[in-house]
Amino acid sequence: MIYIVEDDSSIRELVAYTLGSQGMEAEGFECPSAFFKALETRVPDLVLLDIMLPETDGLSVLKKLKGTPAYSRLPVIMLTAKGSEYDTVLGLDSGADDYIPKPFGMMELLARIRAVLRRTGEKKGEVHEYGGIQVYPDSRRVTVNGSEVSLTSKEFDLLTALISQPEKVCTRSQLLSTVWGYISDGESRTVDVHIKTLRQKLGEAGQLIETVRGMGYKIGGSEK
C-alpha cells in the first residue's frame, strides 16, 4: 500500500491511477488529518508527500512521522514544486528517503518508488508473524491484520517471547526470566495477569495464545 498526501486532486488521482496500473495499491489524501487518521488503521509501505498542504506543511508532517516510533521507519518520498537545492537538502535532512520536484514524469516516479522500496526492504529488521499477528522487534510495534495494537513494554516482551517460538510451550518460569529478569515459582500470577490483558488487546487474535495446563503458554497448535 502507498499513501499519497497531495491536495491537488488531478495530481493525486493521476498518481493513484498510475500506481494501480502497475499493480501497486494506493490511496490518496487531500489533507494531513485524513492521512494520520488512516495511519491508525493501516500503515503503508511508502508515503508520497507534498510540501504545500492545507492544515500544515509537508515538512511538519514528515517530522511528526519520524518523531513517532511506530512510523519512524516508514519510507517517505517528497513531491513538491519547491525544487531548489536548499529545499531538497532540507527535505532529505528531515528524514525523507527521496525528493522529486514537480513537474515529474510518471515513469521516473515509478522508478524512484521501486528504488526506495528496494532500499528500505533491505533494511527491514526481523519480523515475527503468526495467524495475523506481526511483531516488529526493531521498532517495538505490533499489528494484527495490519492494524496497530498498543501494548505496554512488558506485554510486548511477553508476546515476543511467545511468537518467536511458535507452537513451543514457554513455562511461567521461563517467561518470568525472559521478560522480568528473575525466577520465582511464587510469582507465576504476574505472568497470568499479563497474558490476560495481552489477549484482550489482541482481540480475536488473542485466542492464539493457548494455556498449557500445569506448564505455561504457547502461540498456536492444538494442545491445551
N, C-alpha and C positions, 0 to 999 in steps of 0.2 A: 504494500500500500504506500502511495506517495500523496502527501498533503500539499496543496497549492494555496498559499496565502497571498492573494492578489486582488485588489479592489477593482481593477479594470476587467469587467465581465468578458469582453471579447478575447483578451489575452488568456484569462483563466479558463474559459471554455475551449479555446484552441489548444492550449497545453494539455488539458484533460483529455480531449479527443485524440490528440497525437499519442499520448501515453497509452490510452486504451487500445489504439490501433496496433500498438506494439506488444500487447498482452500485459501491460502494466496497469494494475488497479490504481485509480486516482480519485481524489475528492477535493473540491475547491472550497475556499472560504473567503468571504469578502472582507471580514474584519478579524482582528486578533481574538476577541472574546469568543467568537464561534469556534475558532481554531483550538483554543485552550479547553473549551468545553468538550470538543471531540476527543482531545487527548485523554480525557478521563475515562473514555470508553475504549479507545484503541490507540496504541502507539504505532505510528507508521514506520516504514523502513527508511524514509527520507522526507525532508521538507524543502519545498521550493518557496522562498520567502522574499517578497517585495520589501523595499525600504519605505517608500511613501505610502502609508496606510492610514485609514481613519482610526480614531481612538488613541493609537500610539504608533511610533515608527518601528520599522523592522529591526533596527539595531537593538532597541529596547526589548523587543520580543526575543531576539537571539540571546541577549544577556540573561534574560529570565530563564530561557531553556537551559543554558549552560550552567546556570546557578542552581538548578533544581536537580538533585541526584538522580531522580527517576528518568530525566530526559537529557542529562548532560552528555551522553554518548550518542544522541540522536544526530545523524548527519544532516547538515543544512547547506543548501546552495542558495546564495543571494541572487535575486533577479531584480535589476534596478536600472533606472535611467541615469543614475549617478555613476558615470563611468570613469571619473578621473583616477589617477594613480593613488591619490590620497584616500579617496573613498574605498578603493579596492583594498588597500593596506589596512584601513580601519576595519573593514568587514572581516578580513582574514584574521586580524589580530583579536577580534572579538569572539572568534571561535568558528567562523564559517569554514566549511570544507572546500568551497569554491565560490566564485563571484563572477556572474555573467552580466555584462551591461546590455541594456536594450538599445536598439532592436537586435534580436538574435535569431538565428536560423533554427528551425526545428531539428534538423539533423545534428547540428552542433550541440543543441541542448540534450538530445538523447545520448550522444557520445559522452558528454560530461557527466550525465546522471549515471550511466553504466560504469564510468571510471570511478566515481565516488563510491558507488555501491560495492565495487570490487575491492577498493582500498579498505573501506570500513568493514567489509565482510571478513577480510583477512585479519583485522584487529579484534574481532569479537572474541570474548573470552568464553570459558566453559559455560554451557547451559545444561541444567538438569531438567528433564521432561518426563512426565508420566501422566497419562489419562487426562490431558488438557491442562495440567499444572506445569508452568515453566518457572524455573528458579534461576536467576542470573546472579551468581556469587560476586562478580566484579562490581556491579552497581547496586547489589543488595536489593534487587527488585523481584517481585513475584507477580505473575499474571495467571489468570485462569481463563482459558479460551480467549486470550488476547486482552482481557480486561484487568486493569491494575488492581492488586489487593494490598491493602496497607497492613503490615504486621509490625509488632514490636521486635526489638533486637533478638530477644530470646526465642520468640515464635519463629523468626526467620532462621535462626541457627538450628532449631529443632526440626523444622521442615527440611532444611538442607541435609541434616544428618540422616533423615529417613529416605529422602528421594535420591540421594547419592548412592544408596544401596537398595534399589527397588526389589521388593519381594523377599528381602532378608530381614529377619527378626532382629530388632535392636532392643536389648533388655533395658529396664529402667536404670540400672546401674551404669550401663554404657552411655545412655543419654545424659545422665547426670554428669558423668565425667567429661563427655564431649562438649556439652552446652554450658554447664555451670562450673565445670572445672574441679569438681570434688566427687568423692564416692561416699555414700552413706545410705545404708539399707533403710534407714528410718525416714528418708526424705522422698520416697517414691511418690508421695502425694503431689509434690511440686510438679513432677512430670505429668501426672494425670490431669491436673488443673490446666496446664498449658496446652495439652493435647485437646482438651475440651474447647477452649477458646479458639485454637487453631482450626479445628473442624468447622466451627461456626463461621469463621471469617472466610473460609474456602467455599462455603455454600455447599452445593451438591457434590462438589469435588472432595469435600471433607470426608465423604464416605469411603474414599480410597485409603484413608488411614485406618487400618484394622487393629483391633485389640487381640493380642495373642495371650490367652488366659495363662496366668502363672508365670509369664515371661516378660512381655513388654508390648512393643508396637512394630508395625511394618506398613509399608505402602505397597498395595497390590497383592495379588494372589487370592486364594480362596480359603486358606486355613484360618480358623478362628481360635 
